Amino acid sequence: MSALKDGRWGLVAVQGLLFAAVAVTALMPALTPAWAPLLWQSLWTGLALVVVGSIGVIWSAKDLGESLTPSPVPNRAGLVARGPYHYARHPMYTALVVICLGVAVGSGATLTYLSVLLLALFFEYKTRVEERYLLAAYDGYAEYAQRTGKFIPGVGQLVASL
């Protein structure tokens, strides 16, 4: 099945649109409550979340190395279970949601929070698709998934086949 027919790049496109929704809703002044700019603590908290999430993305990307791909289909460069992947199966998605949550906290825009929620739900869906491919591609993935949390350590271990 070709990459276009099986929808993998469609998932990447939806992911990009959700990132754009977070950015656009955060930047639209009409969507931001009048009190948001007055809450400097929310700006600092938002910035801290963006920094922590950015560190997570960089760490995850570094440890993925050649296995990094935006597609849910593995490129067969090898299963990575070191660094943040020792603790969670999808730490990059977690880090991206943390970054976007930081944008929402900093902006105070309700629609930005909604966009972050949609992004998190999308990542839940995308990981279900992705893990079917990972189970087929890597013999040790089922055991890895049974002992490793999905997005955060200790939460969401795979207990049944997808």
Backbone bond lengths (Angstrom), bond angles and torsions (degrees), N, CA, C in turn:
res aa  C-N    CA-C-N  psi(-1)  N-CA   C-N-CA  omega(-1)  CA-C   N-CA-C  phi
1 M - - - 1.450 - - 1.530 108.30 -
2 S 1.308 116.02 133.57 1.463 119.14 -177.78 1.519 110.95 -74.27
3 A 1.329 114.41 159.60 1.473 120.49 -178.01 1.528 111.23 -60.98
4 L 1.332 117.59 -34.70 1.463 119.24 -179.67 1.518 111.60 -74.17
5 K 1.338 117.39 -36.29 1.455 120.68 -177.41 1.524 112.81 -73.07
6 D 1.321 118.33 -33.15 1.460 118.49 -176.19 1.524 113.24 -84.79
7 G 1.310 119.31 -3.02 1.452 122.49 171.68 1.515 116.81 85.72
8 R 1.337 118.18 3.02 1.468 117.94 -175.76 1.522 112.10 -62.16
9 W 1.315 118.39 -37.85 1.465 119.24 -179.09 1.525 110.71 -78.31
10 G 1.325 117.24 -21.03 1.459 120.41 171.90 1.520 110.71 -63.62
11 L 1.336 117.05 -39.14 1.463 120.74 176.77 1.524 110.63 -64.17
12 V 1.313 116.50 -39.33 1.465 120.38 178.12 1.534 109.66 -64.68
13 A 1.326 116.94 -39.89 1.467 120.51 179.01 1.534 111.08 -65.11
14 V 1.325 117.02 -43.43 1.474 120.06 177.67 1.526 110.01 -61.03
15 Q 1.317 116.57 -42.24 1.465 121.07 178.07 1.530 109.99 -57.87
16 G 1.305 117.56 -45.72 1.463 121.43 178.47 1.523 112.27 -61.87
17 L 1.323 116.53 -41.06 1.469 120.19 178.12 1.528 111.50 -64.52
18 L 1.327 117.18 -37.19 1.470 119.69 177.93 1.524 111.51 -68.44
19 F 1.329 117.38 -37.97 1.471 119.51 174.41 1.528 109.67 -61.97
20 A 1.333 116.66 -41.55 1.466 120.59 178.85 1.526 110.58 -63.84
21 A 1.332 117.25 -38.71 1.469 120.71 178.59 1.521 111.12 -61.83
22 V 1.334 116.81 -40.62 1.472 119.89 177.43 1.525 109.55 -60.91
23 A 1.323 116.32 -47.31 1.466 120.38 -177.29 1.527 111.72 -65.64
24 V 1.315 116.88 -47.60 1.465 120.53 -176.40 1.523 111.03 -64.64
25 T 1.330 116.88 -44.37 1.466 118.33 -178.76 1.520 111.80 -67.44
26 A 1.316 117.51 -29.86 1.465 120.33 178.23 1.522 111.86 -73.31
27 L 1.328 116.62 -28.10 1.465 120.52 -175.25 1.524 114.07 -93.44
28 M 1.315 117.12 -9.64 1.463 119.77 -177.96 1.530 109.63 -85.45
29 P 1.324 118.07 108.67 1.468 120.92 -176.43 1.523 113.84 -57.65
30 A 1.307 118.49 -31.20 1.461 120.51 -178.69 1.527 111.46 -66.84
31 L 1.325 117.01 -21.69 1.459 120.85 -178.80 1.521 112.36 -91.95
32 T 1.313 117.21 -8.43 1.460 121.50 -176.76 1.520 109.50 -98.02
33 P 1.336 117.84 126.31 1.468 119.23 179.05 1.531 111.45 -60.96
34 A 1.320 115.83 151.83 1.462 120.86 -177.21 1.521 112.14 -60.07
35 W 1.342 118.69 -27.37 1.465 121.43 -176.86 1.523 112.86 -81.12
36 A 1.328 118.72 -16.24 1.473 121.06 -172.85 1.531 113.45 -56.61
37 P 1.342 119.72 -47.44 1.464 118.03 -178.26 1.528 114.03 -66.74
38 L 1.334 116.66 -18.02 1.451 119.83 -179.15 1.530 112.44 -79.56
39 L 1.291 117.44 -16.17 1.451 121.59 -177.68 1.525 109.67 -92.08
40 W 1.319 116.64 81.50 1.462 120.46 -177.33 1.515 111.36 -62.08
41 Q 1.330 116.81 -30.01 1.455 119.63 177.75 1.527 110.15 -61.02
42 S 1.326 116.90 -37.51 1.465 119.21 -179.89 1.524 110.46 -67.86
43 L 1.321 116.91 -33.13 1.464 119.21 177.35 1.532 110.53 -66.81
44 W 1.332 116.48 -43.36 1.471 120.15 179.19 1.522 111.36 -67.93
45 T 1.323 116.64 -39.90 1.464 120.24 177.27 1.524 110.17 -64.42
46 G 1.320 115.95 -43.48 1.464 120.30 177.57 1.519 111.67 -60.49
47 L 1.332 116.32 -44.44 1.463 120.50 178.99 1.533 110.74 -63.24
48 A 1.334 116.78 -41.16 1.471 120.30 178.76 1.527 110.33 -61.56
49 L 1.336 117.28 -41.79 1.466 120.30 178.23 1.530 111.34 -64.58
50 V 1.326 117.02 -39.96 1.468 120.39 177.88 1.528 110.20 -63.28
51 V 1.319 117.65 -42.35 1.467 121.08 179.90 1.531 110.59 -65.79
52 V 1.324 117.50 -47.05 1.468 121.01 179.97 1.532 110.00 -61.92
53 G 1.321 117.03 -45.42 1.462 120.42 177.66 1.516 112.50 -62.01
54 S 1.325 116.65 -39.47 1.471 120.63 179.08 1.521 111.10 -64.33
55 I 1.314 116.84 -40.66 1.466 120.39 176.25 1.529 109.45 -61.54
56 G 1.335 116.64 -41.46 1.462 120.84 177.79 1.511 113.01 -62.22
57 V 1.330 117.40 -41.79 1.464 120.93 178.44 1.526 110.46 -64.38
58 I 1.327 116.97 -45.86 1.473 120.34 -179.14 1.518 110.78 -63.72
59 W 1.331 117.33 -44.60 1.466 121.65 179.32 1.534 110.58 -62.62
60 S 1.320 116.77 -44.79 1.460 121.06 179.43 1.525 111.13 -63.29
61 A 1.312 116.89 -45.64 1.465 120.63 -179.87 1.524 111.27 -63.62
62 K 1.326 116.44 -40.94 1.469 120.39 179.18 1.524 110.41 -60.97
63 D 1.324 116.52 -46.61 1.462 119.11 -178.22 1.524 112.87 -73.21
64 L 1.317 118.82 -28.64 1.460 120.05 175.81 1.522 111.51 -68.56
65 G 1.330 115.86 -35.31 1.467 119.48 179.37 1.520 112.06 54.77
66 E 1.318 116.47 -126.26 1.469 121.34 -177.08 1.525 112.90 -69.87
67 S 1.315 118.08 -13.73 1.466 120.91 178.49 1.531 112.46 -77.86
68 L 1.331 117.40 -10.60 1.464 122.08 -177.95 1.524 110.45 -66.03
69 T 1.316 115.98 125.98 1.455 122.55 174.44 1.533 108.03 -155.18
70 P 1.332 117.94 142.70 1.467 119.06 176.94 1.528 111.90 -74.77
71 S 1.316 116.37 -17.14 1.455 121.72 -179.01 1.527 110.43 -74.68
72 P 1.326 117.43 146.98 1.462 119.49 175.63 1.527 112.68 -73.17
73 V 1.316 116.76 -8.12 1.458 121.25 179.51 1.525 108.55 -91.40
74 P 1.346 117.22 121.82 1.475 118.79 -179.07 1.529 110.94 -64.28
75 N 1.326 114.98 147.47 1.463 119.73 -179.89 1.528 112.06 -91.08
76 R 1.313 116.20 9.45 1.471 124.83 176.71 1.522 113.19 62.54
77 A 1.335 116.34 26.59 1.466 120.31 175.98 1.519 111.02 -80.78
78 G 1.319 117.30 -5.24 1.457 121.48 176.83 1.513 112.59 123.63
79 L 1.325 114.50 149.10 1.463 121.49 176.83 1.523 108.82 -78.12
80 V 1.316 117.06 130.02 1.464 122.23 -179.87 1.521 108.49 -106.29
81 A 1.329 116.31 124.48 1.470 121.42 178.41 1.522 110.42 -133.82
82 R 1.316 116.70 30.13 1.469 121.60 179.56 1.529 109.37 -116.75
83 G 1.312 114.94 170.52 1.466 119.74 179.61 1.520 109.73 60.36
84 P 1.322 117.77 -135.80 1.463 119.28 -178.64 1.532 112.28 -65.33
85 Y 1.336 117.16 -22.52 1.463 121.33 179.24 1.528 111.93 -73.77
86 H 1.313 117.36 -10.65 1.455 121.04 172.69 1.531 109.84 -72.53
87 Y 1.314 116.68 -27.00 1.458 122.80 -174.95 1.526 113.32 -101.65
88 A 1.321 117.58 -31.74 1.467 122.12 -178.36 1.523 109.14 -146.06
89 R 1.328 115.43 146.84 1.466 119.26 -178.03 1.525 112.60 -76.36
90 H 1.309 117.27 -25.43 1.472 120.75 -176.36 1.533 111.20 -133.45
91 P 1.327 117.66 57.32 1.467 119.30 -176.47 1.528 113.56 -67.40
92 M 1.327 117.43 -25.37 1.461 118.06 179.15 1.527 110.16 -67.92
93 Y 1.319 117.33 -40.10 1.458 119.54 177.38 1.523 110.21 -63.59
94 T 1.320 116.36 -40.94 1.462 120.28 177.19 1.524 110.01 -59.12
95 A 1.324 116.56 -46.63 1.467 121.38 -178.73 1.529 111.37 -63.50
96 L 1.333 116.95 -38.83 1.466 119.84 178.38 1.525 111.37 -65.50
97 V 1.313 117.32 -38.59 1.471 120.38 176.91 1.526 109.91 -66.67
98 V 1.331 117.45 -38.56 1.475 120.57 177.86 1.529 110.31 -62.45
99 I 1.325 117.46 -42.59 1.473 120.77 176.85 1.525 109.85 -58.56
100 C 1.325 116.10 -49.25 1.463 120.01 -177.71 1.525 111.59 -66.40
101 L 1.318 117.23 -35.35 1.465 120.20 175.05 1.528 110.00 -63.13
102 G 1.320 116.85 -38.29 1.460 120.95 175.76 1.522 111.64 -60.26
103 V 1.325 116.28 -40.72 1.470 120.36 176.87 1.530 109.80 -63.24
104 A 1.329 116.10 -41.54 1.469 119.74 179.63 1.524 111.32 -64.77
105 V 1.325 116.69 -45.27 1.468 120.43 179.40 1.520 110.21 -62.21
106 G 1.318 116.60 -43.02 1.462 120.27 -179.40 1.516 113.46 -66.66
107 S 1.333 116.74 -33.83 1.470 119.49 -178.65 1.521 112.30 -86.11
108 G 1.320 116.89 -32.45 1.458 120.52 -176.05 1.511 113.82 74.79
109 A 1.325 118.02 7.97 1.466 121.86 -176.06 1.529 110.77 -83.30
110 T 1.309 115.49 125.12 1.456 121.49 -179.64 1.529 111.32 -59.09
111 L 1.312 117.51 -41.80 1.466 119.77 -179.94 1.534 111.85 -66.30
112 T 1.319 117.24 -26.42 1.461 119.62 175.86 1.521 109.58 -70.01
113 Y 1.327 116.83 -42.49 1.465 119.69 174.98 1.533 110.48 -59.02
114 L 1.327 116.67 -42.09 1.458 120.74 178.24 1.525 110.79 -62.74
115 S 1.325 117.07 -40.88 1.468 121.27 177.90 1.529 111.06 -62.85
116 V 1.327 116.85 -38.76 1.475 120.81 177.72 1.527 109.57 -65.70
117 L 1.314 117.26 -41.99 1.462 120.43 177.64 1.531 110.43 -60.80
118 L 1.322 117.04 -44.10 1.463 120.51 177.95 1.528 111.14 -62.53
119 L 1.327 116.88 -39.07 1.464 120.72 177.56 1.530 110.49 -63.19
120 A 1.323 117.06 -44.22 1.470 120.66 179.31 1.535 110.31 -62.74
121 L 1.313 117.77 -42.29 1.467 121.07 177.73 1.527 110.65 -65.18
122 F 1.321 116.10 -38.42 1.466 120.11 176.60 1.525 110.55 -61.79
123 F 1.336 117.94 -44.13 1.463 120.47 179.16 1.532 111.08 -63.24
124 E 1.320 117.29 -34.63 1.473 119.70 174.89 1.527 109.80 -60.30
125 Y 1.325 115.80 -45.74 1.473 119.88 178.07 1.530 111.17 -65.05
126 K 1.323 116.48 -48.89 1.471 120.28 -176.83 1.528 110.79 -59.89
127 T 1.324 117.97 -38.50 1.466 119.34 -179.53 1.526 111.15 -67.93
128 R 1.315 117.88 -31.44 1.465 119.43 176.01 1.523 110.41 -63.89
129 V 1.322 116.67 -42.86 1.467 120.89 176.59 1.533 109.34 -65.18
130 E 1.320 116.03 -48.95 1.464 122.28 -176.96 1.532 111.43 -59.52
131 E 1.317 116.73 -41.41 1.464 119.06 -176.29 1.521 112.48 -70.25
132 R 1.303 118.35 -25.30 1.471 119.44 173.07 1.528 109.42 -63.35
133 Y 1.316 116.06 -43.45 1.468 120.40 177.77 1.529 110.83 -66.21
134 L 1.324 116.79 -42.06 1.469 120.29 -178.75 1.525 111.56 -64.39
135 L 1.325 117.21 -39.79 1.462 120.56 177.60 1.529 111.06 -62.22
136 A 1.323 116.46 -37.98 1.465 120.44 179.59 1.529 111.65 -75.28
137 A 1.321 117.48 -32.59 1.466 120.98 -173.77 1.525 113.69 -83.63
138 Y 1.334 118.10 -31.97 1.462 121.17 -172.24 1.523 110.99 -126.55
139 D 1.322 115.98 119.59 1.466 121.93 -178.85 1.522 112.45 -56.32
140 G 1.307 119.28 -38.20 1.455 121.96 -176.08 1.517 115.01 -86.53
141 Y 1.336 118.16 2.45 1.463 119.31 -173.98 1.535 112.24 -66.51
142 A 1.320 118.40 -39.27 1.468 120.38 -178.23 1.525 110.99 -60.63
143 E 1.320 117.55 -43.88 1.466 120.83 179.19 1.532 110.56 -66.39
144 Y 1.322 115.87 -42.94 1.469 121.20 177.53 1.532 109.95 -58.38
145 A 1.344 116.64 -45.36 1.461 121.75 -177.12 1.528 112.09 -69.16
146 Q 1.328 117.27 -25.96 1.463 119.88 179.27 1.524 111.89 -75.79
147 R 1.314 117.71 -24.26 1.466 119.83 -178.09 1.531 113.31 -106.54
148 T 1.348 117.41 -4.35 1.457 121.47 -173.76 1.525 110.12 -122.04
149 G 1.324 116.89 132.85 1.461 121.47 177.71 1.514 111.90 -62.68
150 K 1.317 115.95 159.21 1.464 120.17 -176.94 1.524 112.12 -75.98
151 F 1.326 116.63 -59.46 1.466 120.88 -178.59 1.521 112.75 -111.75
152 I 1.331 115.86 -29.72 1.464 120.85 177.47 1.529 108.26 -132.86
153 P 1.312 118.12 154.63 1.460 120.10 -177.24 1.518 112.85 -57.93
154 G 1.327 114.61 134.73 1.456 120.87 174.14 1.512 116.56 78.65
155 V 1.322 118.77 -0.67 1.460 121.93 -177.93 1.527 109.24 -124.15
156 G 1.337 115.04 123.64 1.459 119.23 174.34 1.513 115.17 91.56
157 Q 1.329 116.85 30.34 1.455 118.45 175.50 1.523 108.78 -63.35
158 L 1.302 116.04 147.52 1.460 122.15 178.27 1.520 108.03 -75.52
159 V 1.324 117.28 118.91 1.463 119.61 -178.55 1.526 111.94 -111.05
160 A 1.300 117.28 -15.95 1.455 120.45 177.73 1.519 107.98 -138.80
161 S 1.299 115.89 160.85 1.455 118.55 -179.19 1.528 108.56 -68.49
162 L 1.322 114.15 147.69 1.467 119.81 -178.55 1.491 109.23 -74.75
